Amino acid sequence: MNDIYTQLAQILNVSKITEDYTTTADLQISEYMTADSYDVHVMTNEPMSLMWDTDVYQYQPSFNDIIDRIKDLDEDAIVYVSDFETYLPEYEVDDYLEQHEEELQD
């Protein structure tokens, strides 16, 4: 049986969604700390050249914002999420999987 994040990757048509850090991820979702000790949330395709207006969030991005960003990726994409419970909590993933159950069975 697949875990819920494998099922989510299948529905969103990406290769993998993982908490295991990899430099080859096509999308990285994590928390960064600024020089003056503030936390910001980053969702980026290019961690070495952040686009401040589209990649950096003062507040945690919503589940739907994250899902939409993943949907924009190619089907062979790998998504790195630094902490599932922060960015893709199990209860929200379960709800999303229930709503898209038909797609999972195809």
N, CA, C and O atoms as CSV, one atom per row, in Angstrom:
chain,resi,resn,atom,element,x,y,z
A,1,MET,N,N,0.857,-1.198,0.000
A,1,MET,CA,C,0.000,0.000,0.000
A,1,MET,C,C,0.890,1.244,0.000
A,1,MET,O,O,1.863,1.325,0.750
A,2,ASN,N,N,0.553,2.180,-0.825
A,2,ASN,CA,C,1.320,3.426,-0.904
A,2,ASN,C,C,1.005,4.319,0.281
A,2,ASN,O,O,-0.119,4.322,0.783
A,3,ASP,N,N,1.995,5.075,0.729
A,3,ASP,CA,C,1.696,6.047,1.767
A,3,ASP,C,C,0.969,7.237,1.131
A,3,ASP,O,O,0.906,7.349,-0.093
A,4,ILE,N,N,0.432,8.104,1.952
A,4,ILE,CA,C,-0.407,9.188,1.423
A,4,ILE,C,C,0.370,10.168,0.556
A,4,ILE,O,O,-0.208,10.770,-0.349
A,5,TYR,N,N,1.658,10.344,0.807
A,5,TYR,CA,C,2.439,11.282,0.007
A,5,TYR,C,C,2.781,10.696,-1.363
A,5,TYR,O,O,2.924,11.435,-2.337
A,6,THR,N,N,2.909,9.389,-1.438
A,6,THR,CA,C,3.075,8.727,-2.731
A,6,THR,C,C,1.780,8.851,-3.526
A,6,THR,O,O,1.805,9.106,-4.730
A,7,GLN,N,N,0.654,8.670,-2.850
A,7,GLN,CA,C,-0.641,8.816,-3.508
A,7,GLN,C,C,-0.851,10.257,-3.972
A,7,GLN,O,O,-1.362,10.492,-5.068
A,8,LEU,N,N,-0.458,11.215,-3.144
A,8,LEU,CA,C,-0.587,12.620,-3.514
A,8,LEU,C,C,0.258,12.917,-4.749
A,8,LEU,O,O,-0.201,13.607,-5.658
A,9,ALA,N,N,1.478,12.406,-4.791
A,9,ALA,CA,C,2.345,12.605,-5.961
A,9,ALA,C,C,1.690,12.025,-7.209
A,9,ALA,O,O,1.760,12.616,-8.287
A,10,GLN,N,N,1.060,10.880,-7.059
A,10,GLN,CA,C,0.393,10.236,-8.192
A,10,GLN,C,C,-0.752,11.104,-8.711
A,10,GLN,O,O,-0.881,11.298,-9.920
A,11,ILE,N,N,-1.566,11.615,-7.827
A,11,ILE,CA,C,-2.691,12.459,-8.231
A,11,ILE,C,C,-2.213,13.762,-8.855
A,11,ILE,O,O,-2.809,14.249,-9.815
A,12,LEU,N,N,-1.137,14.329,-8.311
A,12,LEU,CA,C,-0.628,15.603,-8.813
A,12,LEU,C,C,0.286,15.420,-10.027
A,12,LEU,O,O,0.789,16.390,-10.593
A,13,ASN,N,N,0.490,14.151,-10.418
A,13,ASN,CA,C,1.260,13.828,-11.616
A,13,ASN,C,C,2.717,14.295,-11.533
A,13,ASN,O,O,3.252,14.875,-12.478
A,14,VAL,N,N,3.346,14.029,-10.384
A,14,VAL,CA,C,4.787,14.260,-10.225
A,14,VAL,C,C,5.426,12.944,-9.800
A,14,VAL,O,O,4.741,12.025,-9.352
A,15,SER,N,N,6.731,12.866,-9.944
A,15,SER,CA,C,7.448,11.636,-9.656
A,15,SER,C,C,7.450,11.287,-8.167
A,15,SER,O,O,7.189,10.147,-7.781
A,16,LYS,N,N,7.753,12.302,-7.332
A,16,LYS,CA,C,7.909,12.015,-5.901
A,16,LYS,C,C,7.763,13.283,-5.081
A,16,LYS,O,O,8.169,14.366,-5.503
A,17,ILE,N,N,7.173,13.130,-3.894
A,17,ILE,CA,C,7.128,14.188,-2.884
A,17,ILE,C,C,7.813,13.598,-1.656
A,17,ILE,O,O,7.375,12.577,-1.127
A,18,THR,N,N,8.890,14.243,-1.204
A,18,THR,CA,C,9.713,13.637,-0.162
A,18,THR,C,C,10.182,14.651,0.873
A,18,THR,O,O,10.301,15.843,0.591
A,19,GLU,N,N,10.446,14.152,2.076
A,19,GLU,CA,C,11.079,14.953,3.125
A,19,GLU,C,C,12.589,14.747,3.132
A,19,GLU,O,O,13.304,15.412,3.881
A,20,ASP,N,N,13.072,13.831,2.305
A,20,ASP,CA,C,14.504,13.558,2.220
A,20,ASP,C,C,15.143,14.603,1.320
A,20,ASP,O,O,14.831,14.682,0.132
A,21,TYR,N,N,16.041,15.405,1.888
A,21,TYR,CA,C,16.657,16.483,1.120
A,21,TYR,C,C,17.409,15.947,-0.086
A,21,TYR,O,O,18.128,14.951,-0.001
A,22,THR,N,N,17.232,16.619,-1.195
A,22,THR,CA,C,17.960,16.284,-2.405
A,22,THR,C,C,18.243,17.568,-3.181
A,22,THR,O,O,17.389,18.451,-3.267
A,23,THR,N,N,19.411,17.661,-3.727
A,23,THR,CA,C,19.760,18.846,-4.518
A,23,THR,C,C,19.131,18.799,-5.901
A,23,THR,O,O,19.165,19.789,-6.632
A,24,THR,N,N,18.563,17.665,-6.265
A,24,THR,CA,C,17.954,17.524,-7.582
A,24,THR,C,C,16.447,17.800,-7.582
A,24,THR,O,O,15.780,17.581,-8.593
A,25,ALA,N,N,15.913,18.270,-6.474
A,25,ALA,CA,C,14.480,18.560,-6.414
A,25,ALA,C,C,14.115,19.673,-7.394
A,25,ALA,O,O,14.850,20.647,-7.556
A,26,ASP,N,N,12.977,19.506,-8.033
A,26,ASP,CA,C,12.478,20.508,-8.975
A,26,ASP,C,C,11.712,21.610,-8.264
A,26,ASP,O,O,11.539,22.705,-8.800
A,27,LEU,N,N,11.254,21.315,-7.058
A,27,LEU,CA,C,10.585,22.310,-6.215
A,27,LEU,C,C,11.002,22.037,-4.779
A,27,LEU,O,O,10.919,20.904,-4.304
A,28,GLN,N,N,11.451,23.082,-4.091
A,28,GLN,CA,C,11.819,22.958,-2.679
A,28,GLN,C,C,10.901,23.845,-1.852
A,28,GLN,O,O,10.693,25.017,-2.167
A,29,ILE,N,N,10.358,23.264,-0.791
A,29,ILE,CA,C,9.473,23.986,0.104
A,29,ILE,C,C,10.063,23.867,1.504
A,29,ILE,O,O,10.160,22.771,2.056
A,30,SER,N,N,10.457,25.012,2.076
A,30,SER,CA,C,11.093,24.963,3.391
A,30,SER,C,C,11.066,26.333,4.050
A,30,SER,O,O,10.601,27.321,3.481
A,31,GLU,N,N,11.580,26.350,5.259
A,31,GLU,CA,C,11.650,27.577,6.045
A,31,GLU,C,C,13.104,28.050,6.061
A,31,GLU,O,O,14.020,27.256,6.275
A,32,TYR,N,N,13.303,29.323,5.838
A,32,TYR,CA,C,14.640,29.923,5.910
A,32,TYR,C,C,14.629,30.946,7.031
A,32,TYR,O,O,13.572,31.454,7.404
A,33,MET,N,N,15.791,31.244,7.560
A,33,MET,CA,C,15.909,32.283,8.571
A,33,MET,C,C,16.672,33.460,7.967
A,33,MET,O,O,17.697,33.280,7.309
A,34,THR,N,N,16.160,34.657,8.200
A,34,THR,CA,C,16.821,35.857,7.686
A,34,THR,C,C,18.007,36.223,8.580
A,34,THR,O,O,18.170,35.661,9.663
A,35,ALA,N,N,18.821,37.154,8.127
A,35,ALA,CA,C,19.995,37.595,8.882
A,35,ALA,C,C,19.617,38.184,10.235
A,35,ALA,O,O,20.399,38.122,11.184
A,36,ASP,N,N,18.413,38.757,10.322
A,36,ASP,CA,C,17.985,39.339,11.595
A,36,ASP,C,C,17.024,38.420,12.362
A,36,ASP,O,O,16.201,38.887,13.149
A,37,SER,N,N,17.141,37.113,12.122
A,37,SER,CA,C,16.461,36.049,12.872
A,37,SER,C,C,14.943,35.982,12.699
A,37,SER,O,O,14.229,35.611,13.631
A,38,TYR,N,N,14.458,36.330,11.535
A,38,TYR,CA,C,13.045,36.120,11.217
A,38,TYR,C,C,12.927,34.890,10.337
A,38,TYR,O,O,13.804,34.608,9.521
A,39,ASP,N,N,11.842,34.166,10.510
A,39,ASP,CA,C,11.589,33.013,9.658
A,39,ASP,C,C,10.767,33.445,8.456
A,39,ASP,O,O,9.813,34.212,8.589
A,40,VAL,N,N,11.137,32.956,7.292
A,40,VAL,CA,C,10.346,33.136,6.083
A,40,VAL,C,C,10.158,31.756,5.468
A,40,VAL,O,O,10.938,30.838,5.720
A,41,HIS,N,N,9.134,31.626,4.675
A,41,HIS,CA,C,8.831,30.368,4.011
A,41,HIS,C,C,9.190,30.517,2.542
A,41,HIS,O,O,8.875,31.525,1.909
A,42,VAL,N,N,9.851,29.502,2.015
A,42,VAL,CA,C,10.335,29.562,0.638
A,42,VAL,C,C,9.800,28.365,-0.137
A,42,VAL,O,O,9.896,27.220,0.305
A,43,MET,N,N,9.241,28.657,-1.293
A,43,MET,CA,C,8.771,27.638,-2.216
A,43,MET,C,C,9.373,28.007,-3.568
A,43,MET,O,O,8.900,28.926,-4.236
A,44,THR,N,N,10.423,27.282,-3.968
A,44,THR,CA,C,11.197,27.710,-5.123
A,44,THR,C,C,11.617,26.558,-6.026
A,44,THR,O,O,11.800,25.424,-5.583
A,45,ASN,N,N,11.763,26.883,-7.295
A,45,ASN,CA,C,12.313,25.946,-8.263
A,45,ASN,C,C,13.821,26.136,-8.389
A,45,ASN,O,O,14.519,25.261,-8.902
A,46,GLU,N,N,14.323,27.279,-7.923
A,46,GLU,CA,C,15.742,27.622,-8.040
A,46,GLU,C,C,16.278,28.126,-6.690
A,46,GLU,O,O,16.317,29.336,-6.469
A,47,PRO,N,N,16.690,27.231,-5.787
A,47,PRO,CA,C,17.122,27.662,-4.459
A,47,PRO,C,C,18.351,28.574,-4.466
A,47,PRO,O,O,18.566,29.323,-3.513
A,48,MET,N,N,19.156,28.522,-5.524
A,48,MET,CA,C,20.356,29.367,-5.579
A,48,MET,C,C,20.068,30.759,-6.144
A,48,MET,O,O,20.928,31.638,-6.093
A,49,SER,N,N,18.879,30.958,-6.674
A,49,SER,CA,C,18.508,32.287,-7.182
A,49,SER,C,C,17.023,32.519,-6.945
A,49,SER,O,O,16.203,32.421,-7.857
A,50,LEU,N,N,16.703,32.827,-5.700
A,50,LEU,CA,C,15.314,33.035,-5.300
A,50,LEU,C,C,14.689,34.216,-6.030
A,50,LEU,O,O,15.327,35.243,-6.264
A,51,MET,N,N,13.441,34.039,-6.376
A,51,MET,CA,C,12.639,35.135,-6.912
A,51,MET,C,C,11.808,35.647,-5.723
A,51,MET,O,O,10.807,35.036,-5.350
A,52,TRP,N,N,12.227,36.749,-5.148
A,52,TRP,CA,C,11.619,37.232,-3.918
A,52,TRP,C,C,10.124,37.500,-4.048
A,52,TRP,O,O,9.379,37.315,-3.085
A,53,ASP,N,N,9.682,37.928,-5.209
A,53,ASP,CA,C,8.271,38.263,-5.366
A,53,ASP,C,C,7.373,37.038,-5.573
A,53,ASP,O,O,6.158,37.144,-5.405
A,54,THR,N,N,7.934,35.888,-5.929
A,54,THR,CA,C,7.101,34.699,-6.150
A,54,THR,C,C,7.473,33.501,-5.285
A,54,THR,O,O,6.672,32.578,-5.135
A,55,ASP,N,N,8.677,33.502,-4.715
A,55,ASP,CA,C,9.165,32.330,-3.980
A,55,ASP,C,C,9.172,32.473,-2.462
A,55,ASP,O,O,9.189,31.471,-1.747
A,56,VAL,N,N,9.160,33.701,-1.965
A,56,VAL,CA,C,9.346,33.930,-0.530
A,56,VAL,C,C,8.046,34.444,0.087
A,56,VAL,O,O,7.407,35.354,-0.441
A,57,TYR,N,N,7.671,33.842,1.212
A,57,TYR,CA,C,6.422,34.159,1.900
A,57,TYR,C,C,6.721,34.588,3.331
A,57,TYR,O,O,7.489,33.934,4.036
A,58,GLN,N,N,6.122,35.671,3.746
A,58,GLN,CA,C,6.251,36.097,5.141
A,58,GLN,C,C,5.493,35.109,6.035
A,58,GLN,O,O,5.946,34.770,7.128
A,59,TYR,N,N,4.344,34.660,5.556
A,59,TYR,CA,C,3.526,33.705,6.300
A,59,TYR,C,C,3.541,32.379,5.557
A,59,TYR,O,O,3.765,32.331,4.347
A,60,GLN,N,N,3.306,31.333,6.278
A,60,GLN,CA,C,3.299,29.996,5.681
A,60,GLN,C,C,2.310,29.944,4.526
A,60,GLN,O,O,1.160,30.350,4.689
A,61,PRO,N,N,2.739,29.447,3.344
A,61,PRO,CA,C,1.809,29.352,2.222
A,61,PRO,C,C,0.703,28.344,2.534
A,61,PRO,O,O,0.916,27.369,3.255
A,62,SER,N,N,-0.457,28.596,1.986
A,62,SER,CA,C,-1.591,27.706,2.245
A,62,SER,C,C,-1.394,26.363,1.549
A,62,SER,O,O,-0.598,26.237,0.619
A,63,PHE,N,N,-2.116,25.392,2.007
A,63,PHE,CA,C,-2.095,24.070,1.392
A,63,PHE,C,C,-2.434,24.185,-0.094
A,63,PHE,O,O,-1.775,23.568,-0.930
A,64,ASN,N,N,-3.453,24.967,-0.421
A,64,ASN,CA,C,-3.866,25.117,-1.819
A,64,ASN,C,C,-2.790,25.794,-2.668
A,64,ASN,O,O,-2.601,25.423,-3.826
A,65,ASP,N,N,-2.086,26.775,-2.116
A,65,ASP,CA,C,-0.982,27.412,-2.850
A,65,ASP,C,C,0.118,26.387,-3.162
A,65,ASP,O,O,0.686,26.382,-4.254
A,66,ILE,N,N,0.399,25.541,-2.205
A,66,ILE,CA,C,1.429,24.516,-2.398
A,66,ILE,C,C,0.988,23.511,-3.458
A,66,ILE,O,O,1.762,23.163,-4.350
A,67,ILE,N,N,-0.250,23.049,-3.359
A,67,ILE,CA,C,-0.787,22.095,-4.339
A,67,ILE,C,C,-0.758,22.708,-5.739
A,67,ILE,O,O,-0.367,22.040,-6.697
A,68,ASP,N,N,-1.165,23.959,-5.866
A,68,ASP,CA,C,-1.159,24.624,-7.177
A,68,ASP,C,C,0.247,24.709,-7.755
A,68,ASP,O,O,0.443,24.518,-8.955
A,69,ARG,N,N,1.216,24.993,-6.907
A,69,ARG,CA,C,2.606,25.099,-7.373
A,69,ARG,C,C,3.122,23.725,-7.825
A,69,ARG,O,O,3.852,23.630,-8.812
A,70,ILE,N,N,2.746,22.675,-7.111
A,70,ILE,CA,C,3.162,21.327,-7.501
A,70,ILE,C,C,2.509,20.937,-8.826
A,70,ILE,O,O,3.153,20.310,-9.667
A,71,LYS,N,N,1.253,21.294,-9.019
A,71,LYS,CA,C,0.540,20.966,-10.255
A,71,LYS,C,C,1.214,21.567,-11.485
A,71,LYS,O,O,1.064,21.037,-12.586
A,72,ASP,N,N,1.945,22.654,-11.320
A,72,ASP,CA,C,2.614,23.313,-12.439
A,72,ASP,C,C,3.887,22.586,-12.896
A,72,ASP,O,O,4.474,22.948,-13.916
A,73,LEU,N,N,4.306,21.580,-12.156
A,73,LEU,CA,C,5.549,20.873,-12.462
A,73,LEU,C,C,5.340,19.793,-13.521
A,73,LEU,O,O,4.213,19.368,-13.774
A,74,ASP,N,N,6.437,19.356,-14.136
A,74,ASP,CA,C,6.411,18.244,-15.089
A,74,ASP,C,C,6.191,16.936,-14.355
A,74,ASP,O,O,6.375,16.853,-13.140
A,75,GLU,N,N,5.797,15.920,-15.099
A,75,GLU,CA,C,5.476,14.640,-14.462
A,75,GLU,C,C,6.675,13.894,-13.895
A,75,GLU,O,O,6.491,12.988,-13.082
A,76,ASP,N,N,7.885,14.237,-14.289
A,76,ASP,CA,C,9.062,13.580,-13.721
A,76,ASP,C,C,9.671,14.386,-12.565
A,76,ASP,O,O,10.781,14.095,-12.119
A,77,ALA,N,N,8.947,15.386,-12.091
A,77,ALA,CA,C,9.459,16.291,-11.056
A,77,ALA,C,C,9.538,15.615,-9.683
A,77,ALA,O,O,8.747,14.736,-9.341
A,78,ILE,N,N,10.528,16.071,-8.920
A,78,ILE,CA,C,10.692,15.662,-7.524
A,78,ILE,C,C,10.460,16.901,-6.667
A,78,ILE,O,O,11.002,17.973,-6.939
A,79,VAL,N,N,9.643,16.736,-5.626
A,79,VAL,CA,C,9.318,17.834,-4.719
A,79,VAL,C,C,9.905,17.529,-3.352
A,79,VAL,O,O,9.609,16.496,-2.751
A,80,TYR,N,N,10.743,18.444,-2.868
A,80,TYR,CA,C,11.300,18.322,-1.517
A,80,TYR,C,C,10.499,19.230,-0.588
A,80,TYR,O,O,10.357,20.426,-0.846
A,81,VAL,N,N,9.978,18.654,0.491
A,81,VAL,CA,C,9.238,19.394,1.511
A,81,VAL,C,C,9.990,19.181,2.820
A,81,VAL,O,O,10.131,18.049,3.281
A,82,SER,N,N,10.469,20.264,3.416
A,82,SER,CA,C,11.308,20.123,4.612
A,82,SER,C,C,10.568,19.513,5.794
A,82,SER,O,O,11.172,18.829,6.621
A,83,ASP,N,N,9.264,19.756,5.878
A,83,ASP,CA,C,8.484,19.220,6.988
A,83,ASP,C,C,7.048,19.004,6.527
A,83,ASP,O,O,6.303,19.964,6.326
A,84,PHE,N,N,6.664,17.749,6.361
A,84,PHE,CA,C,5.311,17.444,5.899
A,84,PHE,C,C,4.242,18.038,6.811
A,84,PHE,O,O,3.259,18.602,6.332
A,85,GLU,N,N,4.430,17.913,8.117
A,85,GLU,CA,C,3.385,18.390,9.036
A,85,GLU,C,C,3.195,19.906,8.981
A,85,GLU,O,O,2.117,20.400,9.311
A,86,THR,N,N,4.207,20.638,8.577
A,86,THR,CA,C,4.075,22.081,8.438
A,86,THR,C,C,3.420,22.454,7.120
A,86,THR,O,O,2.490,23.261,7.099
A,87,TYR,N,N,3.887,21.884,6.028
A,87,TYR,CA,C,3.457,22.331,4.700
A,87,TYR,C,C,2.402,21.452,4.045
A,87,TYR,O,O,1.565,21.954,3.294
A,88,LEU,N,N,2.425,20.159,4.312
A,88,LEU,CA,C,1.434,19.231,3.761
A,88,LEU,C,C,0.940,18.314,4.875
A,88,LEU,O,O,1.219,17.115,4.872
A,89,PRO,N,N,0.204,18.886,5.829
A,89,PRO,CA,C,-0.230,18.080,6.975
A,89,PRO,C,C,-1.095,16.896,6.535
A,89,PRO,O,O,-1.869,16.983,5.581
A,90,GLU,N,N,-0.941,15.819,7.244
A,90,GLU,CA,C,-1.613,14.575,6.907
A,90,GLU,C,C,-3.124,14.739,6.773
A,90,GLU,O,O,-3.718,14.175,5.854
A,91,TYR,N,N,-3.751,15.488,7.658
A,91,TYR,CA,C,-5.215,15.625,7.592
A,91,TYR,C,C,-5.650,16.352,6.313
A,91,TYR,O,O,-6.695,16.028,5.750
A,92,GLU,N,N,-4.869,17.318,5.854
A,92,GLU,CA,C,-5.224,18.013,4.614
A,92,GLU,C,C,-4.962,17.134,3.398
A,92,GLU,O,O,-5.727,17.155,2.434
A,93,VAL,N,N,-3.892,16.372,3.443
A,93,VAL,CA,C,-3.602,15.442,2.351
A,93,VAL,C,C,-4.694,14.381,2.278
A,93,VAL,O,O,-5.160,14.052,1.187
A,94,ASP,N,N,-5.110,13.839,3.427
A,94,ASP,CA,C,-6.196,12.854,3.457
A,94,ASP,C,C,-7.468,13.431,2.835
A,94,ASP,O,O,-8.120,12.768,2.029
A,95,ASP,N,N,-7.821,14.659,3.204
A,95,ASP,CA,C,-9.010,15.308,2.637
A,95,ASP,C,C,-8.876,15.470,1.129
A,95,ASP,O,O,-9.823,15.215,0.385
A,96,TYR,N,N,-7.700,15.894,0.681
A,96,TYR,CA,C,-7.459,16.087,-0.753
A,96,TYR,C,C,-7.575,14.751,-1.489
A,96,TYR,O,O,-8.167,14.685,-2.566
A,97,LEU,N,N,-7.013,13.694,-0.913
A,97,LEU,CA,C,-7.086,12.371,-1.531
A,97,LEU,C,C,-8.523,11.884,-1.612
A,97,LEU,O,O,-8.916,11.290,-2.616
A,98,GLU,N,N,-9.305,12.124,-0.580
A,98,GLU,CA,C,-10.721,11.741,-0.611
A,98,GLU,C,C,-11.462,12.465,-1.723
A,98,GLU,O,O,-12.275,11.863,-2.424
A,99,GLN,N,N,-11.186,13.753,-1.888
A,99,GLN,CA,C,-11.860,14.547,-2.918
A,99,GLN,C,C,-11.465,14.113,-4.325
A,99,GLN,O,O,-12.225,14.311,-5.274
A,100,HIS,N,N,-10.283,13.524,-4.464
A,100,HIS,CA,C,-9.772,13.137,-5.779
A,100,HIS,C,C,-9.590,11.624,-5.891
A,100,HIS,O,O,-8.732,11.143,-6.631
A,101,GLU,N,N,-10.393,10.899,-5.160
A,101,GLU,CA,C,-10.279,9.433,-5.089
A,101,GLU,C,C,-10.394,8.767,-6.464
A,101,GLU,O,O,-9.699,7.789,-6.741
A,102,GLU,N,N,-11.264,9.292,-7.317
A,102,GLU,CA,C,-11.442,8.704,-8.646
A,102,GLU,C,C,-10.154,8.772,-9.460
A,102,GLU,O,O,-9.822,7.824,-10.172
A,103,GLU,N,N,-9.431,9.878,-9.362
A,103,GLU,CA,C,-8.178,10.029,-10.096
A,103,GLU,C,C,-7.148,9.019,-9.619
A,103,GLU,O,O,-6.344,8.525,-10.409
A,104,LEU,N,N,-7.172,8.716,-8.336
A,104,LEU,CA,C,-6.209,7.779,-7.756
A,104,LEU,C,C,-6.454,6.374,-8.279
A,104,LEU,O,O,-5.511,5.598,-8.437
A,105,GLN,N,N,-7.690,6.044,-8.545
A,105,GLN,CA,C,-8.019,4.693,-8.987
A,105,GLN,C,C,-7.748,4.473,-10.476
A,105,GLN,O,O,-7.723,3.330,-10.932
A,106,ASP,N,N,-7.549,5.529,-11.228
A,106,ASP,CA,C,-7.250,5.409,-12.672
A,106,ASP,C,C,-5.834,4.948,-12.899
A,106,ASP,O,O,-5.412,4.793,-14.045
